[in-house]
């Protein structure tokens, strides 16, 4: 009911046949407010604790919890103060969560909690290790990807180095082999994050380049064959010593011989190159003939002369059969006849030698003067 005074009139009616005497009655009803005792509400800040430190990005939502006996309990978000401190612009520092509540009767309750927002997380360092790279020299540029991200500071610079402290940047020059790197990044709060170790691998699979003498053509009249020394150059190791087989200064057989020269670099790659040495047969066979002979004529035509067979030997083809321009057993005329014997080897080299067969007439004829005159005329004609 609404508070106030109310006038109330009472009357009686009867439907019966009797006779009654009635009189009305009037009275005043006063309605007043009940006497109520108002309990002061209570408010607390929940989800955060005073003096606690919370990681950036992981601060609980501060709420106000109200206990009000008359108006009922309730919950609402606390008011947050601006962050204060040297890194307030980065979201780090001190912050206060405040609660302010008025009940229906205007009774007020307040509470607040101050806490810190900190950065203790390390930056996340990500590395994309490169594929093995073929060497282009003693040192080879290699590119790799390395980045770092921090929840507070965003992207951070990255430093990559070996366990010994040698720093390498992407695109830097690496030696042949495997170089193990670890990359790191530090945020503004001093937290340092590191990557897993990774290897930068530079391979050397290219053989040295061997340069040899030009092809040679020589005669077999020389005792040995000498040629220019081979050289070798490697992308990584530079100038290398080359060896050849057969070696310079050795004796080569007649014909064409392939000389192979090789060099091996420090990675075990062997490069080879070849050239040929052609030894041609330019020496003549050696022909041996019998000694000069002097024989007595057996007739006016001279004498049939038999001589020892000539021989021939070639340093390539061995024993050969020589031919003489006057055969043994043939008739040689009076006087000196030069006999030439020759032999030709398979290469066409011809060797020859000569000896002399002299047919003399030293026997006096036992005939008449007329016979002597006839013989003298024959001699004169031959002269």
C-alpha positions in Angstrom: 0.0 0.0 0.0 1.0 3.6 -0.5 1.9 5.4 2.7 -0.9 7.8 3.8 -4.2 8.1 5.8 -7.3 6.3 4.5 -11.0 7.0 5.7 -13.1 3.8 5.9 -16.9 3.7 6.1 -18.8 0.6 7.1 -22.5 -0.1 6.4 -24.8 -3.2 6.8 -27.6 -4.4 4.4 -30.0 -7.3 5.1 -32.2 -9.0 2.6 -34.5 -10.5 5.2 -38.0 -9.5 6.3 -37.2 -8.6 9.8 -36.8 -5.1 11.1 -33.4 -3.9 12.1 -31.9 -0.7 13.2 -28.5 0.1 11.8 -26.1 2.9 12.0 -23.0 3.6 9.8 -19.5 3.6 11.2 -16.5 5.5 9.9 -12.7 5.3 10.9 -9.3 6.4 9.7 -6.6 3.9 8.5 -3.1 5.3 8.7 -0.5 3.5 6.4 3.2 4.3 7.3 6.6 3.1 6.0 8.0 0.1 7.8 11.2 0.7 9.8 14.0 -1.0 7.8 17.7 -1.3 8.8 20.0 -0.8 5.7 23.2 -2.9 5.8 26.2 -1.3 4.1 27.3 -3.1 0.9 30.8 -4.7 0.5 32.8 -4.6 -2.7 36.1 -6.5 -3.4 38.4 -6.7 -6.4 38.8 -10.2 -7.7 41.0 -12.1 -10.2 44.0 -9.8 -9.5 46.1 -9.7 -6.3 47.7 -6.6 -4.9 51.4 -6.5 -5.4 51.4 -9.3 -7.9 53.3 -9.2 -11.3 51.5 -10.3 -14.4 53.0 -11.2 -17.8 52.3 -8.8 -20.6 49.4 -10.1 -22.6 48.3 -12.4 -19.8 46.8 -10.0 -17.2 43.6 -11.4 -15.7 40.4 -9.3 -16.1 39.9 -7.5 -12.9 36.3 -7.5 -11.6 34.3 -6.0 -8.8 32.4 -8.4 -6.6 29.5 -6.7 -4.6 27.8 -8.2 -1.6 24.5 -6.2 -0.9 22.1 -7.7 1.6 19.3 -5.5 0.6 19.9 -4.9 -3.2 21.4 -8.2 -4.0 24.9 -9.3 -5.0 26.4 -8.3 -8.3 29.6 -8.4 -10.4 31.0 -5.9 -12.9 34.4 -5.1 -14.5 36.7 -2.9 -12.5 38.0 0.4 -13.8 41.6 0.3 -14.8 44.0 3.2 -14.4 46.5 4.3 -17.0 49.8 2.3 -16.7 52.6 4.2 -15.2 56.4 3.6 -15.3 59.3 4.1 -17.7 57.9 1.6 -20.2 54.2 2.6 -19.8 54.1 3.3 -23.6 54.9 -0.3 -24.2 52.2 -1.5 -21.8 54.6 -2.3 -19.0 54.5 -0.8 -15.5 52.1 -0.3 -12.6 48.3 -0.4 -12.9 45.4 -0.1 -10.4 42.0 -1.8 -10.7 39.3 0.2 -8.9 35.7 -0.6 -7.8 33.1 2.0 -6.9 29.6 1.0 -5.9 26.5 2.8 -4.5 23.4 0.9 -3.2 19.8 2.0 -3.6 20.1 4.1 -0.4 23.1 5.8 -1.7 25.5 4.0 0.5 28.9 3.8 -1.2 31.6 1.0 -1.1 35.0 1.2 -2.8 38.0 -1.1 -3.3 41.2 -1.1 -5.4 44.2 -3.3 -6.2 47.5 -2.3 -7.6 49.7 -4.8 -9.6 52.5 -4.8 -12.1 52.6 -5.7 -15.8 56.0 -7.2 -16.6 57.8 -8.7 -19.6 59.8 -11.9 -18.8 59.2 -13.8 -22.0 62.0 -14.3 -24.4 61.7 -13.3 -28.0 60.9 -16.2 -30.4 63.8 -16.7 -32.8 63.0 -18.5 -36.0 65.7 -19.8 -38.5 65.3 -21.3 -41.9 68.5 -23.3 -42.4 69.9 -23.1 -46.0 70.3 -26.1 -48.3 73.9 -27.3 -48.9 75.7 -24.9 -51.2 78.4 -25.7 -53.7 81.7 -23.9 -53.1 82.6 -21.0 -55.5 86.0 -20.4 -53.9 87.9 -20.7 -50.7 85.0 -18.8 -49.1 81.4 -19.0 -50.4 78.5 -16.6 -49.7 75.5 -18.4 -48.2 72.1 -16.8 -47.5 69.8 -18.0 -44.8 66.7 -16.6 -43.1 66.7 -15.6 -39.4 64.1 -13.5 -37.6 62.9 -12.7 -34.0 59.6 -11.6 -32.7 58.8 -10.3 -29.2 55.3 -10.1 -27.7 56.0 -6.6 -26.4 58.7 -5.2 -28.7 57.7 -6.8 -32.0 60.5 -7.6 -34.4 64.0 -7.7 -32.9 67.4 -7.8 -34.5 69.1 -11.2 -34.7 72.7 -12.2 -34.2 74.1 -15.5 -35.4 77.4 -16.9 -34.3 79.4 -20.1 -33.7 80.2 -21.6 -30.4 83.6 -19.9 -30.6 82.0 -16.5 -31.0 82.5 -15.9 -34.7 79.6 -13.9 -36.0 78.1 -14.7 -39.4 75.3 -12.7 -41.2 73.1 -14.0 -43.9 75.1 -13.7 -47.2 78.4 -13.9 -45.4 81.3 -16.0 -46.6 81.6 -19.5 -45.3 84.5 -22.1 -45.6 84.0 -25.5 -47.1 82.5 -27.9 -44.6 79.8 -27.5 -41.9 79.6 -24.3 -39.8 77.2 -24.6 -36.8 75.4 -21.4 -35.9 73.0 -20.4 -33.1 71.0 -17.2 -33.5 69.8 -15.0 -30.7 67.7 -11.9 -30.0 67.2 -9.7 -26.9 64.2 -7.6 -26.2 64.1 -4.2 -24.4 63.5 -5.9 -21.1 66.8 -7.9 -21.4 65.2 -11.2 -22.2 67.3 -13.2 -24.7 65.8 -15.9 -26.9 67.9 -18.3 -28.9 67.3 -20.6 -31.8 68.2 -24.3 -32.1 71.6 -24.8 -33.6 71.7 -25.2 -37.4 74.4 -26.0 -39.9 75.5 -24.0 -42.9 77.0 -26.6 -45.2 79.3 -25.7 -48.1 80.3 -28.7 -50.3 83.2 -29.1 -52.7 82.4 -31.6 -55.4 84.1 -29.9 -58.3 87.3 -31.5 -59.4 90.5 -29.5 -60.1 91.1 -28.4 -63.7 94.2 -30.1 -65.0 96.2 -28.5 -67.9 98.6 -30.7 -69.9 101.1 -30.5 -72.6 99.9 -30.5 -76.2 100.0 -33.8 -78.1 103.6 -34.7 -79.0 105.1 -36.5 -82.1 108.7 -37.6 -81.6 111.1 -39.9 -83.3 112.5 -43.0 -81.7 116.0 -41.8 -82.2 115.8 -40.1 -78.8 116.5 -42.1 -75.7 113.6 -40.7 -73.7 110.7 -38.3 -74.1 110.3 -35.1 -72.1 107.2 -32.9 -72.0 106.1 -29.8 -70.1 104.9 -30.3 -66.6 101.1 -30.4 -66.1 99.4 -27.8 -63.9 96.2 -27.9 -61.9 93.9 -25.3 -60.4 91.0 -25.8 -58.0 88.2 -23.4 -57.1 88.8 -23.8 -53.4 92.4 -24.9 -53.0 94.0 -22.9 -55.8 97.1 -24.2 -57.5 97.7 -27.9 -57.0 100.5 -30.3 -58.0 99.7 -32.6 -60.9 101.2 -36.0 -61.6 101.4 -37.7 -65.0 101.9 -41.3 -66.0 104.0 -42.3 -67.9 106.3 -39.6 -66.4 108.3 -37.1 -68.4 111.8 -38.4 -69.0 110.8 -42.0 -69.4 111.2 -44.2 -72.6 108.1 -44.5 -74.7 107.3 -47.3 -77.0 106.9 -46.8 -80.7 103.3 -45.9 -81.5 100.8 -43.7 -79.6 100.8 -43.6 -75.8 98.2 -41.8 -73.8 99.6 -39.8 -70.9 97.1 -39.3 -68.0 97.7 -36.4 -65.6 95.7 -36.0 -62.4 95.4 -33.8 -59.3 93.4 -34.2 -56.1 92.0 -31.4 -54.0 91.6 -31.4 -50.2 88.0 -32.5 -50.5 89.2 -35.7 -52.4 88.0 -34.6 -55.8 90.3 -35.8 -58.6 90.6 -34.1 -61.9 92.3 -35.7 -64.9 93.3 -34.7 -68.4 95.2 -36.6 -71.1 97.4 -36.0 -74.1 99.2 -38.4 -76.4 102.8 -39.0 -77.2 103.3 -40.5 -80.7 106.7 -42.1 -81.1 107.4 -42.6 -84.8 110.0 -45.1 -86.2 112.6 -42.8 -87.9 115.7 -45.0 -87.5 117.0 -47.0 -90.4 117.8 -50.7 -90.1 121.5 -51.5 -89.6 122.8 -53.6 -92.5 125.9 -55.7 -92.0 127.8 -56.8 -95.1 130.7 -59.1 -95.6 134.2 -57.8 -95.8 135.6 -56.6 -99.1 137.0 -59.4 -101.3 139.6 -59.7 -104.0 139.5 -62.7 -106.3 141.4 -63.9 -109.3 139.6 -63.7 -112.7 138.7 -67.1 -114.0 138.0 -66.0 -117.5 137.7 -63.0 -119.7 134.4 -62.1 -118.1 135.8 -62.0 -114.6 134.9 -64.5 -112.0 131.9 -65.9 -110.2 132.2 -64.7 -106.6 130.4 -66.1 -103.6 130.2 -64.0 -100.4 128.7 -64.3 -97.0 125.1 -63.3 -96.6 124.4 -59.7 -95.5 122.3 -59.3 -92.3 120.0 -56.5 -91.2 118.5 -55.6 -87.8 116.0 -52.9 -86.9 115.5 -51.5 -83.4 111.7 -51.8 -83.9 111.2 -54.6 -86.3 114.1 -56.8 -85.2 115.9 -59.0 -87.8 115.2 -58.2 -91.4 116.3 -59.8 -94.7 118.4 -57.5 -96.7 118.7 -57.6 -100.5 122.0 -56.9 -102.4 122.1 -55.5 -105.9 124.7 -58.1 -107.0 123.8 -61.6 -105.8 126.3 -63.9 -104.2 127.5 -66.4 -106.8 127.1 -64.2 -109.8 129.9 -63.3 -112.2 131.8 -60.1 -111.3 133.8 -58.4 -114.1 137.4 -57.6 -113.9 138.0 -54.7 -111.6 136.3 -53.4 -108.5 132.5 -53.7 -108.2 130.7 -52.1 -105.3 127.9 -54.2 -103.9 125.1 -52.4 -102.1 122.9 -54.3 -99.7 119.7 -52.7 -98.2 116.8 -53.4 -95.9 113.6 -51.5 -95.3 111.6 -51.6 -92.0 107.8 -51.5 -91.7 107.9 -47.7 -91.2 109.7 -47.3 -94.6 113.0 -46.5 -93.2 115.7 -47.8 -95.5 119.2 -48.8 -94.4 122.0 -49.9 -96.6 125.7 -50.8 -96.6 128.3 -51.6 -99.2 131.3 -53.8 -99.8 133.7 -54.1 -102.7 134.5 -57.2 -104.8 137.6 -56.8 -106.9 138.4 -59.3 -109.7 142.0 -59.2 -110.7 143.9 -60.8 -113.5 147.4 -61.7 -112.1 147.9 -65.0 -113.8 150.3 -65.0 -116.7 149.2 -66.9 -119.8 151.4 -69.7 -121.1 150.8 -69.2 -124.9 152.7 -68.2 -128.1 153.6 -64.7 -129.0 150.7 -64.6 -131.4 148.5 -65.6 -128.5 150.0 -62.9 -126.4 149.3 -60.3 -129.0 145.7 -61.4 -129.2 145.3 -61.2 -125.4 146.9 -57.8 -125.4 144.4 -56.5 -128.0 141.6 -57.8 -125.9 143.0 -56.0 -122.8 143.3 -52.8 -124.8 139.7 -53.0 -126.0 138.5 -53.4 -122.5 140.5 -50.4 -121.4 
